[in-house]
């Protein structure tokens, strides 16, 4: 099977170099091409791509900015492989990645798969804390690829595979962002395709963001989910409501504590202590444990508030998604 690796890039030449270097060290047969699509960047990655012309079967394409979903579609249209694998530019790929994907596809073929993400030892403490928040079984991380905790797995586009047939029949990604990856997964299900989690096909996802950018990112995730629930009510899950319920419950518990009823607030404190202990033990660092508590709070608060706002505007006020949240949609 010949793989086409699709990598959209926007103003990230330095992190692209790290990604390409990791791809140049893939083990086994190197039956793959790499397609770099520059999405209207002002900082070009073309010189970085030229550095790897000898080491990799690689091509570079520049296009006007139209968002990550459309950029991935552009790359897949340029691809020559019969199976596409999509990475974000802030990923580092383990040397056995393609071997694990090949093994999994041979064992039980799927037209779309997703893999989990992990943190490297060299990541900053904040990056490790954010990775913990996004992947831990103590948060909503399980449904992002840490475990198969829901009936139908929705791959995430930082580490996602898609057959040419599935791409051609579905048309690829839509213009919502974030939310383009679950949107594609659901449309694939409706077309009769299956999605699977390949647990061994993990990547190191650096997530080069600070606390403020992380809060904005998860807030957008929260805003996108009620839109997707409205488009595909059959696939709405109770766990999607959890961060909002968590935030409402927290402030309710705080009010009760002010009136002498502290039981529920103590339960929340117990949960945060558990996060601190599990992350601190996992990373062998109490400081990362504390940072993980901050990351989980920002994850739940940002997502929860975004989900509530979107629910009110989309479901109660009946606003059109593009009018309510134009920042979530790219023009084509």
N, C-alpha and C positions, 0 to 999 in steps of 0.2 A: 504494500500500500504506500502510495506517494503522498506525503503530507505537504500542505502549503501553510506556513506559519504567517499569520496576518497580524501586523503590529501597527496600530495607529499612533502617531506621535504629534504632540503639540508643545513646542518650546522646551523639549527635554533631551538635548543631544548628549549630555553627560550620563544620564541614567540609561539611555539607549545603548551607550557603549558597554555598560555593565551587562545588560541583557544579551547583547550580541556576543560578548565574550563567553558568557555561560553557554550559549547555543553552540559555540565553536568547540565545546568540550563534550558534546553529546556522545555517549558510548554506542557501540554496535554500528549497524549500517546507517549511513547518513542519507536516507531517502527522504529528503525534505528540501524545500525552497523557503526562503524568507522574503516576505514582501513588506517593505516599509512604506507607509502612506503618511506623508506630512500634511496635516490638516490646517493649512494656512498659517503655519508658524512664522514668527518673525526671527526666531533663532533656528537656523537650518541645521538639519542632521545629515545633510548629504555628504559632508566630509567624513563623518563617522562611518557612514555606510561604505564609503570607498575604502576605508581601512580594512574592511572585512571581505572585500571582493575575492580575495584568494582563498580565505578560510571557509567561506560560506557561499552557497548558491543564492545570491541576494540581489534584489532589485529595489530601486528607489522611485517613488512617485510623489509628486507635489500636486495638491489640489487646493481650491479655495475652501475656507473654513465652513463646515456644515455639520459639525458635531461628531462624536465618536461612533454612533450607530451607522450613519451614512458613510463614514470613513471606512469602517470595517466592511460594509457592503461593497464599496469601491475596490478594496483590496481583494475580496473574494471574486469579484468579476475579472480581475487581472490574473488570478491564480490559475495554475495549470494542474494542480493536484486533484485527486479525487476525494480528499478529506481535508477540511480546513481546521486549523487550531489557532485560536485567538488569544493573544496575551496583551495585557496593559504594559506600557513601556517602563513602569516602575517595578517590574517583576524580575527575579533572577531564577533561572531554570536549573534544577538539579541534573547532573549528567545522565541519570537513568530515566529521565522523564519520558522520552519517546519510546523507550523499551517497555516501560510500564503501560503506556497507552496502547501500543501494539499488542501486548499480551492480553490486556483487558478486552480489546476489540475482537481478538481471535477467540477468546473464551466465551464472550456473549456480546455480539455486535449490537451497537446502538447508533442511531443516526445523529444523536446529540448527547454529549456528555459534559460534565463539569468536574473539576477537581478542587481540593481544598487549598488553603494557603497556610504557611507557617512563617515563623520569624527566625532569622539567622542570628547567630550569636553576636555578629558585628552590628546589628541594628541598635539604634539609640534606645534609651529607656522609654521614651515616649512612644516610639514606634512599637516596641514590644508590648506596652500597655494597651495601645490601640488595637494591636493584633489580638491580644487576649480578649478585649471587649467584643471584637467582631467574630471570634471563633469559638469562644468557650461554651461548654455545655451549661454553664451557669447563667448565660445570657440567651439571646436568640441566635447565638452563633451556630448551633447545630444545623439550622436550615440553610446556612450559607455554604455548607460543605464539610463541616467537621464530622457530621454523622448523618445517616439517612433517617431523620426523625419525622419526616412527613411522607405521605404515600407517594407523591409525585415530586421528584427532585427538580428544582429550578436552577440550572447552572448559572454561574455568574461569569460575565464576559472578560474578567481578568485572567481566566483560565477555563477555556471553553472549546469544545470540539463540535464540528458540524459537518455532515456529509454534503457533498455537492448537490445530491438529489434533494436533501432537506432544504438547502439554501434556495435552490431554484424553485421549488414548490411553494415555499413560504415567502419568498422575496426578501428574506433576511430581516435585519433590524428595522424597527420603526423609528419615528423621529422624537419620541419621548426620551428624556434623559434627566435623572436616572430612571430606571424602570424598563429600559429597552430589552434587558435580558429576560426577566420574567414574562414580559409581553411576548417575546419570541417563543419561549418555552411553551406557553399556553396555546399559541397559534399552531405550534408543531403538534401538540397533543390533539388538537381539534382536526388536524390533517391525518391523524393516525400514526404519527411517529412516537417513539419512546425516547425518554431522556434517562440517563443513568449517572450516578456518582461513581467516579473512579477514585477510590480513596487513596491509592498509592501514587496517583499522578498529581502530586502537590507542587506548588511553586512557592518561592519566597517572595512575599508581597511587601514592598518597602513602605508604601503609603507615605510619600513625602509630604506630609501635611502637618500644620501646627494645630493647637487646640481650637483656634477660631475657625480654621478651614474645616476641621473635623465636625464641628457643630453645624456648620452650614451644610456639609455633605449629608449628615444623617437627617437633618431637617428636611432636605429635599427628598430623601428616601421616604420619610413619613408622609410628605405631601403626595408623592406618586402612588402610594399603595391604595388609597381610596379610589383614585382614578382607575387603577387596574381592577379593583373590586367591582367598580361600576361597569367596566367593559366586560368582565368575565366573572359574574356573581357565583357561578358554579364552583369556582376555585378560591373563593374567599375562605380564609382559615381563621379560627379564633386566635391563634398565636399572633396574627398580624395586629391585633388590638392590644396585645399585652403591654407594650411600652406606655401607651396612653393610660391604661388602667393602673399601671404601676405608678405613674406620676400623680394621677388623681388620688390614688390611695395614699401616697406619701404625704401629700398636703392635708388630706383628711386626717391621717394619723397624727400629723403635727398639731392640728387644731385640737384634736381630742386630748393630746398630751398637755396642752396649755390649760385644759380644764380638768387635769388630774387623771385622765384615762390614758395611761402610757403604754399599754400592752402592745398595741399595733405598731407604735413608733419603735419599741424595743425589737419587734420582729424585723423591721427595716434595718435597724442598726446591726442586728445579728446577721442579716444578709450581706451587708457591706463588710462586716468583719470576716465573713466566710470568703468573700471575694478577695480581700486582702491576704488571707492565709493561703488560699489555693494558688493565687498568682505569685505570691511571695515564695511559696515552696517550689512552684513550677520553675521559676526563674532564679531561685536561690538568692533573692534580693528583696528586702523589705521595702526599699524605695520604689521598685517596680510594682510591688503589691499596692502601695498607696496610690501610685499613678494609675493603676488599673481601676481602682475605685473611682477616681476622677473620670477616667475614660468611659466606664459603664454608666456613670451618672449623666455625662454629656450625651452618650448614645441614646439612653432612654428618654432624657428630657428633650433633646433635639428632635428625635423621631416622634416621640409622643405628642409634642406640641404641633409639629407639622401635620401629623395624622388627624388631630382634632380640628385644626384649622381647615384642612382639606375636606374633612367630613362635613363640616358646617357649610362651607362654600359650595361643594359639589352636590351633597345629598339633601341639605336643608334649603339652601338658597337657589339650588338648581342652576348654578353658573356652569357655562361650558368650560371644560378643563383648560383649553388654550387661552381663554379670556381670564380665568381665575389665576392661573400660574403660567404666564408666558415664558418665564425663565426655565421651565421644564421642557420646552419644545424648541427644536431646531427646524428651520425651514429647509426645504430641499431644492 
